[in-house]
Amino acid sequence: MANQNLKRIILEVVNNQIRDNNPPITKVTLERLKKSGYTEQQAKEKIAAILIEEIYDVLKNGEAYNEERYAKKLSTLK
């Protein structure tokens, strides 16, 4: 992410999702990625990339946030 302010904000959203366990898949994904060798920061950045995709889809298509789609994308992270 080139814009450091945007990166900070998106990572804050990821941190909030993990802290609040909402949605639970975010925390599960973080732990899974850490177990597969990523640092916590790397794992959060991978999750943030998926979050940005979801935000883009919502804004581009004018549709509601789709937790099932977000969870599916997170489950594909390796």
N, C-alpha and C positions, 0 to 999 in steps of 0.2 A: 504494500500500500504506500503510494508515494506521499500522500498528504498525512503528515504526522498527527495533526489534530483529529482528522477523521479516524485514523488508526486508534488513537487514544479513546475516542468515544465508542467505537465499535467494540474494542476490548473491554471497556467498562460495561457494556451491555452483556458481553459474554460472562464477565465476572459476576454480574448481578444474576444471570441465569443460573450459574453454578451455585452461588450463595443461597439463592432462594429455592434451588432445586426445581426450577420452573422454566422450561420443561425439563423433566428428569433426564431425558436423553442427552442433554448437554453435559451433565456431570458424568454420566455413564461413558460418553464419548471421550471426555477428558481422561478419565482413568484408563480406558482402553488404549488410547494413544500413548499415554505415559508408559504403560506396561509393554508396549511394542517398541519402546526406545526413544520416543520424542521427549524433549524437555517439556516442562509445564508451559513455558512461553511458546514453544513451537506448536504444541497441541492447541493452545488457545488461539494462536494465529490461524491454524487450519480451520478451527471451528468458526472463527471470525469471517473467513473467506466464504464459508457456506451461508453464514448469516447475511453477508452482503448480497449474495445471490438471491436469497429469499426476499430481502428488502427490494432489490431490483425487480424481481418478478411481480411483487405486490404493486409497486409504483407503475411499472410499465403496463401491466394488464388491468390495473384498477380493480384488483380483486382483494379479498380478505386474506389475511395471514393464514397459511395452511400448515398447521403443526405436523400433520402426517407427512406432508412433502418435505418439510424441514428435517424431521426425524429420519426419513428415508435417505436424504442426502448425507446427514451426519453418519448414518450407519455404513455408508460406502467409503468413508475416509480411511486411508491406510497409511 
